[in-house]
């Protein structure tokens, strides 16, 4: 196997016990974001993806309300230290819809792109990106979340 084909992965696991802690993890993520970062966000409905994303926006210095762009596919926010592009691709029917909204301008621009349900457009992701998976464990409490941040790169 060629050295060039080895995929490098770095992973961090964080436990949160309240929505406020999930928000704080997102806020740190936003504070550490670099221009051109692309991140897919996964987890079941109601697991806290929007709370995490609101924290990311706060970490970027964005003060306006952040909601999931389920029907618009992408919601740009330009008022922070980096442009922030919040995608929700749950309703994407085919990859051509991503071309129509000009996803490459967002993914390969100077901002941070967070893509909810990003596994639906996996073929379009840059080879180097991040994945954030949020999981519940009701045995550890109603508000408990395990947040797994993975850096993927080739």
N, C-alpha and C positions, 0 to 999 in steps of 0.2 A: 504494500500500500504506500502510495506517495505521501510524503510529509505534508504536502499542500492540501490533502484531502482530510486531514485530521481536524475534527471540530473541537474547539476549545470551549469548555463550559466552566463557569464559576458560579457557585450558588450560595445564597444566604437565606437562613430560615429565621423568621421573627415571629414571636407570639404576641398577640394583642388581646386584651381582656375587656375592651370597651370600644365603642365607636370613636371616642376621643383618641384612644391609642392608635386605632387604624388610621385616623386622620393624621396623627403625628408621624406615622411611618411614611405616609404619602408626602407629607410636608418635607421630610428629610430627603426623600427621593427627588422632589422638585428642586430642592436647594442644591443637590449634587448633579442635576441634569446638565448636559453639554449640548451645544448646537448640533443638530442632526441626529440626536438620539431618537430611536423608534422603540416602542415598548408595546407588547401585546398584554392585555389584561384579561385573565380568565377566572371563572368561578361561577357557581350556581346563581340563579336569581336570588336577590336579597342577601347576598353574602357580604356586601360592603364595597363593591367596585366603585360606586359613585362617591362614597365617603372617602375612599382612598384617593380618587381623582380630584376631589375638592381639596384634599390636603396637598396634592401635587401643585395645584394652581396656587394655593397659598404660599407654598415654598418658592414659587416663581415670582411672587409679589403681585399676583392677580387678585383684585378685591371684588370683582363682579361675581354674581351668582353663576355657579357651574352646575348644569344639569346634563343628563345623558341625551345625546343628540339622536335618539332612536329614529326619528322620521326625516332628519336632514342629513344623516350619515356623518357629516363633519361639522364641528363648531369651532371656529378659530377664535382665539383670545390673543390680543396683541399688546395688552397693557403691562405685561410683566417684564422681567429681565431678559426672557427669551420669548419668542412667539410660542404659543401652546395650541396644538391641534388635537382636539378630542374627537375621536371617531367612534361610532357604534355601527358595526357592520353586520349586525344580526339579521337585518332585512335585505342584505345584498343577495340578489338572485343569481348573478354571474359576475365574473371578474371585470367584464366590460364596463360595468357601472362604476368601478373604481377608476378606470381610465377616463370616463366621462367627467368625474369630479376633479381630475388632475392630481391624483394621489401622489405622483412622483414629485410634484412641486412641494408638497408637504413633507414627504419622507426624506427627500434629499435637499431640503432647504436648511435654513439656519435655526430651526426651532425644535421643540420636543413634540413628538407625536405619540399619543396614547391611543391604542386601538382595542376597544372592547370587542370581544368575540373574534379576536385576531386570527385564531386558528382557521377561520373560514376563508382567509385570504393568504394563507401561508406561502403560496408560490410568489407572492408579490413582496414579501418582506425582504429587507436588506440582509445579506449574510451575517452581518454583525447587528444584533438587536438584543433587547431585554425581554424577558417574560416575567410577569408577576401573576402568580396564582394565589387566590385567596380561598381558604377552605374553612368550613365550620367543623366543630366537634362538640356536639351537644353534651357529651359526657364531661366536658371541661367547663360547661356553662353556656348560657344562651348567647352571650356577647363575645365569647372566645373566637378568635380567628388565628389561623396559621397562615402567614404570608411568606411565600417562597419567591424570592427574587433570583432569577437566573440570567446570567450574561452569556449569550451565545455568540460565538464568532468563529470564523474560519481562518 
